Amino acid sequence: MPNEATFHLDPDARHAVMMYDEFEMDLVEVAFTMEQSVRETAALLEQARTSLHQRQGAAPTGPNEKTE
C-alpha cells in the first residue's frame, strides 16, 4: 500500500501501516515494536486507514479523471 497518500499520514501512523500491510507483521508485533498497547495500535491503524480512504476517495482514479 505504500503510495503517495501514505506520505500525508503522521509518522507513527505511516510506520504502523507499513509494518502491518507491507511487512505483514501481526498487530501484536507492530504494537510491541512501537511500544504501544495492541488497542492503541489498532486505533492508530483504523485512523490511518480512514484517512487514506478519504484521501484516495477524493483523488482522481485515472489520468483523465478530474476532481470537482
C-alpha positions in Angstrom: 0.0 0.0 0.0 2.9 2.5 0.0 1.7 5.2 -2.2 1.7 9.0 -2.3 -1.3 9.1 0.2 0.7 7.4 2.9 3.2 10.3 3.0 0.4 12.5 4.3 0.0 10.4 7.4 1.8 11.3 10.6 5.0 9.2 11.0 3.6 6.8 13.6 0.5 6.0 11.5 2.7 5.6 8.4 5.0 3.2 10.2 2.2 1.2 11.6 0.5 0.8 8.2 3.8 -0.1 6.6 4.7 -2.7 9.2 1.2 -4.2 9.2 0.4 -4.1 5.5 3.8 -4.2 3.7 5.9 -6.3 6.1 2.8 -8.4 7.1 3.6 -8.1 10.8 0.7 -9.1 13.0 -0.9 -6.5 15.3 0.9 -7.7 18.4 4.3 -7.4 16.7 3.5 -3.9 15.5 2.4 -2.8 18.9 5.5 -4.3 20.5 7.8 -2.6 18.0 6.0 0.8 18.5 6.0 0.3 22.3 2.2 0.8 22.4 -0.7 -1.4 23.6 -2.5 -3.5 21.0 -5.6 -1.4 21.5 -3.6 1.9 20.8 -2.0 0.3 17.7 -5.4 -0.9 16.4 -6.9 2.5 16.8 -3.9 4.1 15.1 -4.3 1.7 12.1 -8.0 2.4 11.9 -7.5 6.2 11.9 -4.8 5.8 9.3 -7.0 3.7 7.1 -9.9 6.1 7.4 -7.5 9.0 6.4 -6.2 7.0 3.4 -9.7 6.1 2.2 -10.8 9.7 2.4 -7.8 11.0 0.6 -8.0 8.3 -2.1 -11.7 8.8 -2.5 -11.1 12.5 -3.3 -8.3 11.8 -5.7 -8.7 11.1 -9.4 -8.8 7.5 -10.3 -7.0 7.8 -13.6 -5.0 10.2 -15.7 -8.2 11.6 -17.4 -10.3 11.9 -14.3 -10.9 15.3 -12.7 -11.8 16.2 -9.2 -14.6 18.6 -8.6 
